[in-house]
């Protein structure tokens, strides 16, 4: 007579069938829902996925200040704690290594419990993680994000799994709906249900999402060859941020959200329009003294190599000069020093000492390009340049900026006006390159600079830059054309005097090895020599007139 009965008790000490349909005991329907959820996740995007193949992580003694700030934010029980933290920084500065380390720490047992003020030996604080990557479609598409987060939350947050699976039972087509609809059905509503029933485990405290700048349409295949592709990629990133940040502000959402990204245009613009009470930012710049951590990493790793391979510790192969050189060459980029240390450790066909000398600039070059110390950094540079709607013209600008910055420190605002052919060119061509080019907030006072010393060398080397290489013929003609345009009668009268004075003080590239383009020849015929001569004589630095005269004579 009790067939199909549930949710009832018998007076006395006997309790019969107290498990509700929302309980954790999964029948055939729950099993089917779980399989359906698994079919729509990206296992490769999980922090502990085997497919990520030894992901980058922090050395135990480095980046401690940043990790401490993040962990304090995660476990804080203050009501005014901001729900979102954006960790941003230039290419190669170790964002993924930091977030990987934080994910592993939070997933481990024995983390500080903010409510108890002590270590909880049984529970970790990681709710879910997703690491975007250009390497595979399932790790760069936003379609896998919410299902993957829901899958991990179902596993890590007690009381949540039944409601998530029930949502899939109610709407098996949920995976074909919008990202916002998935967030509502698979995460927000189940959180509300579990909380109302008093079944929600409060231990997990953070969701970690890395590589937002790698999020793109699957069919782009990692390359933004057209402006349309670039716009589509930025739109994907904006949609992800909208859904995630809206969820973080939802009253039923108990987690902090830790995000990692390069400072690309879509990311910058989104957070620029977000109320400051909703998020805070950590920028991986000189504030956290990366050189000190890099030096510590170099010393520790080289010491490990010395001990592992029985190299005599007489100070002959790892000198203080060697350490200083490696730190200087890294320029704050952890990806460089990590690659160098890996190449030394995995030296084949030569001694570890010879490999170190090779990296420092001596010895025979390796046969495989993958064995060069800058290979991984060059791949990083290439991915950033791919994000430009016009990579070739962006490189022309970058080479022009490098020339200007290496000959005279002119304000960024002058460079913008000097290079810009039409309004909007600056943001269009440089907007997605902020992870390799330091762009000052006060453009009238400060100048552009490259984050890494090797980037200009990358641009100037066809073997390294490959499809992004721009010949001197191209960028020098562009530079000269922009210079001449400033002194054409039809434009010089509309340009303010300050710009012309600065223009008169800059050097021009060596013109002896190029042929002037038809556009340059045409501009020279319209050249206002009198105005140019007047500005150079009055405001040009010593030697500029001679250099310019020599250059134009060569043409």
BELPETA-V869176 format. One record per backbone hydrogen bond with DSSP energy under -1.0 kcal/mol. NH is the residue of the N-H (numbers start at 1). CO is the residue of the C=O. E is the energy in kcal/mol with one decimal. If there is no record, write none. Layout:
nh=NH co=CO e=E
nh=NH co=CO e=E
This chain:
nh=5 co=2 e=-2.1
nh=7 co=17 e=-1.0
nh=23 co=20 e=-2.2
nh=31 co=27 e=-2.2
nh=32 co=28 e=-2.1
nh=33 co=29 e=-2.2
nh=34 co=30 e=-2.4
nh=35 co=31 e=-2.1
nh=36 co=32 e=-2.0
nh=37 co=33 e=-2.2
nh=38 co=34 e=-2.7
nh=39 co=35 e=-1.7
nh=40 co=37 e=-1.6
nh=41 co=38 e=-1.3
nh=45 co=42 e=-1.8
nh=46 co=43 e=-1.4
nh=49 co=46 e=-1.6
nh=52 co=49 e=-1.1
nh=53 co=50 e=-1.4
nh=62 co=59 e=-2.3
nh=67 co=63 e=-2.3
nh=68 co=64 e=-2.4
nh=69 co=65 e=-2.0
nh=70 co=66 e=-2.3
nh=71 co=67 e=-2.7
nh=72 co=68 e=-2.1
nh=73 co=69 e=-1.6
nh=74 co=70 e=-2.3
nh=75 co=71 e=-2.2
nh=81 co=78 e=-1.5
nh=84 co=278 e=-1.0
nh=85 co=257 e=-2.5
nh=86 co=280 e=-2.5
nh=87 co=259 e=-3.3
nh=88 co=282 e=-2.6
nh=91 co=435 e=-2.2
nh=93 co=90 e=-1.4
nh=98 co=94 e=-2.1
nh=99 co=95 e=-2.5
nh=100 co=96 e=-2.8
nh=101 co=97 e=-2.2
nh=102 co=98 e=-2.5
nh=103 co=99 e=-2.5
nh=104 co=100 e=-2.3
nh=105 co=101 e=-2.4
nh=106 co=102 e=-2.7
nh=107 co=103 e=-2.0
nh=108 co=104 e=-1.0
nh=110 co=120 e=-1.6
nh=113 co=118 e=-3.2
nh=117 co=113 e=-2.6
nh=120 co=111 e=-1.9
nh=125 co=106 e=-2.4
nh=126 co=106 e=-1.3
nh=127 co=206 e=-3.3
nh=130 co=208 e=-2.2
nh=131 co=45 e=-2.6
nh=132 co=210 e=-2.7
nh=133 co=139 e=-2.7
nh=139 co=136 e=-1.4
nh=141 co=137 e=-1.2
nh=145 co=142 e=-1.4
nh=148 co=144 e=-1.9
nh=149 co=145 e=-2.5
nh=150 co=146 e=-2.9
nh=151 co=147 e=-2.4
nh=152 co=148 e=-2.2
nh=153 co=149 e=-2.6
nh=154 co=150 e=-2.3
nh=155 co=151 e=-1.1
nh=156 co=152 e=-2.4
nh=157 co=153 e=-2.5
nh=160 co=157 e=-1.8
nh=164 co=160 e=-1.8
nh=165 co=161 e=-2.5
nh=166 co=162 e=-2.3
nh=167 co=163 e=-1.7
nh=168 co=164 e=-1.5
nh=169 co=165 e=-2.1
nh=170 co=166 e=-2.4
nh=171 co=167 e=-1.7
nh=174 co=171 e=-1.9
nh=176 co=173 e=-2.0
nh=177 co=174 e=-1.4
nh=182 co=178 e=-2.2
nh=183 co=179 e=-2.3
nh=184 co=180 e=-2.4
nh=185 co=181 e=-2.6
nh=186 co=182 e=-3.1
nh=187 co=183 e=-1.5
nh=188 co=183 e=-2.6
nh=189 co=184 e=-2.7
nh=191 co=187 e=-2.1
nh=192 co=188 e=-2.1
nh=193 co=189 e=-2.6
nh=194 co=190 e=-2.7
nh=195 co=191 e=-2.3
nh=196 co=192 e=-2.5
nh=197 co=193 e=-1.7
nh=198 co=195 e=-1.1
nh=199 co=194 e=-2.5
nh=201 co=158 e=-2.1
nh=205 co=125 e=-2.8
nh=206 co=125 e=-1.7
nh=207 co=256 e=-2.5
nh=208 co=128 e=-2.3
nh=209 co=258 e=-2.9
nh=210 co=130 e=-2.3
nh=212 co=260 e=-2.0
nh=214 co=211 e=-2.3
nh=215 co=212 e=-1.3
nh=216 co=140 e=-3.1
nh=220 co=217 e=-1.4
nh=221 co=218 e=-1.3
nh=223 co=220 e=-1.4
nh=230 co=226 e=-1.9
nh=231 co=227 e=-2.4
nh=232 co=228 e=-2.4
nh=233 co=229 e=-2.4
nh=234 co=230 e=-2.2
nh=235 co=231 e=-2.2
nh=236 co=232 e=-2.0
nh=237 co=233 e=-2.1
nh=238 co=234 e=-2.3
nh=239 co=235 e=-2.3
nh=240 co=236 e=-2.0
nh=241 co=237 e=-2.2
nh=242 co=238 e=-2.5
nh=243 co=239 e=-2.2
nh=244 co=240 e=-2.5
nh=245 co=241 e=-2.7
nh=246 co=242 e=-2.1
nh=247 co=243 e=-1.9
nh=248 co=244 e=-2.2
nh=249 co=245 e=-1.3
nh=250 co=247 e=-1.4
nh=253 co=250 e=-1.8
nh=256 co=205 e=-3.0
nh=257 co=83 e=-2.8
nh=258 co=207 e=-2.9
nh=259 co=85 e=-3.2
nh=260 co=209 e=-1.8
nh=261 co=87 e=-2.0
nh=264 co=262 e=-2.1
nh=268 co=264 e=-2.8
nh=269 co=265 e=-3.0
nh=270 co=266 e=-1.8
nh=271 co=267 e=-2.0
nh=272 co=268 e=-2.0
nh=273 co=269 e=-1.0
nh=274 co=271 e=-1.1
nh=278 co=275 e=-2.1
nh=280 co=84 e=-1.7
nh=282 co=86 e=-2.6
nh=284 co=88 e=-2.8
nh=285 co=283 e=-1.9
nh=288 co=285 e=-1.4
nh=289 co=286 e=-2.2
nh=293 co=289 e=-1.1
nh=294 co=290 e=-2.8
nh=295 co=291 e=-2.7
nh=296 co=292 e=-2.1
nh=297 co=293 e=-2.5
nh=298 co=294 e=-2.7
nh=299 co=295 e=-2.5
nh=300 co=296 e=-2.5
nh=301 co=297 e=-2.7
nh=302 co=298 e=-2.4
nh=303 co=299 e=-1.9
nh=304 co=300 e=-2.1
nh=305 co=301 e=-2.4
nh=306 co=302 e=-2.3
nh=307 co=303 e=-2.1
nh=308 co=304 e=-2.9
nh=309 co=305 e=-2.2
nh=311 co=306 e=-2.0
nh=314 co=312 e=-1.7
nh=323 co=319 e=-2.1
nh=324 co=320 e=-2.5
nh=325 co=321 e=-2.3
nh=326 co=322 e=-2.4
nh=327 co=323 e=-2.3
nh=328 co=324 e=-2.5
nh=329 co=325 e=-2.7
nh=330 co=326 e=-1.6
nh=331 co=327 e=-1.1
nh=333 co=330 e=-2.3
nh=335 co=92 e=-2.2
nh=337 co=333 e=-1.2
nh=338 co=334 e=-2.6
nh=339 co=335 e=-1.7
nh=340 co=336 e=-2.5
nh=341 co=337 e=-2.4
nh=342 co=338 e=-1.9
nh=343 co=339 e=-2.4
nh=344 co=340 e=-2.1
nh=345 co=341 e=-2.3
nh=346 co=342 e=-2.4
nh=347 co=344 e=-1.2
nh=355 co=351 e=-2.2
nh=356 co=352 e=-2.0
nh=357 co=353 e=-2.1
nh=358 co=354 e=-2.4
nh=359 co=355 e=-2.1
nh=360 co=356 e=-1.8
nh=361 co=358 e=-1.2
nh=362 co=357 e=-3.0
nh=371 co=368 e=-1.5
nh=372 co=369 e=-1.6
nh=375 co=372 e=-1.5
nh=378 co=374 e=-2.7
nh=379 co=375 e=-2.0
nh=380 co=376 e=-1.7
nh=381 co=377 e=-2.4
nh=382 co=378 e=-2.5
nh=383 co=379 e=-2.0
nh=384 co=380 e=-1.8
nh=385 co=381 e=-2.4
nh=386 co=382 e=-2.0
nh=387 co=384 e=-1.1
nh=388 co=385 e=-1.6
nh=394 co=390 e=-2.4
nh=395 co=391 e=-2.3
nh=396 co=392 e=-1.7
nh=397 co=393 e=-2.3
nh=398 co=394 e=-2.6
nh=399 co=395 e=-2.7
nh=400 co=396 e=-2.0
nh=401 co=397 e=-2.9
nh=402 co=398 e=-2.3
nh=403 co=399 e=-2.0
nh=404 co=400 e=-2.5
nh=405 co=401 e=-2.8
nh=406 co=402 e=-1.7
nh=407 co=403 e=-1.0
nh=408 co=404 e=-2.5
nh=410 co=408 e=-1.6
nh=412 co=446 e=-2.7
nh=413 co=443 e=-2.4
nh=415 co=411 e=-1.8
nh=416 co=412 e=-2.7
nh=417 co=413 e=-2.0
nh=418 co=414 e=-2.7
nh=419 co=415 e=-2.5
nh=420 co=416 e=-2.0
nh=425 co=422 e=-1.9
nh=428 co=424 e=-2.1
nh=429 co=425 e=-2.7
nh=430 co=426 e=-2.3
nh=431 co=427 e=-1.6
nh=433 co=430 e=-2.0
nh=436 co=433 e=-1.7
nh=437 co=433 e=-1.9
nh=438 co=449 e=-3.2
nh=443 co=441 e=-1.1
nh=446 co=442 e=-2.2
nh=449 co=438 e=-1.1
nh=451 co=436 e=-1.8
nh=455 co=452 e=-1.3
nh=458 co=454 e=-2.4
nh=459 co=455 e=-2.3
nh=460 co=456 e=-1.5
nh=461 co=458 e=-1.1
nh=465 co=461 e=-3.1
nh=466 co=462 e=-1.6
nh=468 co=465 e=-2.3
nh=469 co=466 e=-2.0
nh=474 co=471 e=-1.1
nh=475 co=471 e=-1.7
nh=476 co=472 e=-2.5
nh=477 co=473 e=-1.2
nh=478 co=474 e=-1.9
nh=479 co=475 e=-2.6
nh=480 co=476 e=-2.8
nh=481 co=477 e=-2.3
nh=482 co=478 e=-2.3
nh=483 co=479 e=-2.2
nh=484 co=480 e=-3.0
nh=485 co=481 e=-2.2
nh=486 co=482 e=-1.1
nh=487 co=484 e=-1.3
nh=488 co=485 e=-1.3
nh=491 co=488 e=-1.8
nh=492 co=488 e=-3.4
nh=494 co=491 e=-1.5
nh=500 co=496 e=-1.6
nh=501 co=497 e=-2.4
nh=502 co=498 e=-2.2
nh=503 co=499 e=-2.6
nh=504 co=500 e=-1.9
nh=521 co=517 e=-2.4
nh=522 co=518 e=-2.3
nh=523 co=519 e=-2.1
nh=524 co=520 e=-2.2
nh=525 co=521 e=-1.5
nh=527 co=524 e=-1.1
nh=528 co=487 e=-2.7
nh=529 co=527 e=-1.5
nh=532 co=528 e=-2.3
nh=533 co=529 e=-3.1
nh=534 co=530 e=-2.2
nh=535 co=531 e=-2.1
nh=536 co=532 e=-2.6
nh=537 co=533 e=-2.5
nh=538 co=534 e=-2.1
nh=539 co=535 e=-2.9
nh=540 co=536 e=-1.7
nh=544 co=541 e=-2.1
nh=547 co=543 e=-2.3
nh=548 co=544 e=-2.9
nh=549 co=545 e=-2.7
nh=550 co=546 e=-2.6
nh=551 co=547 e=-2.4
nh=552 co=548 e=-2.8
nh=553 co=549 e=-2.1
nh=554 co=550 e=-1.8
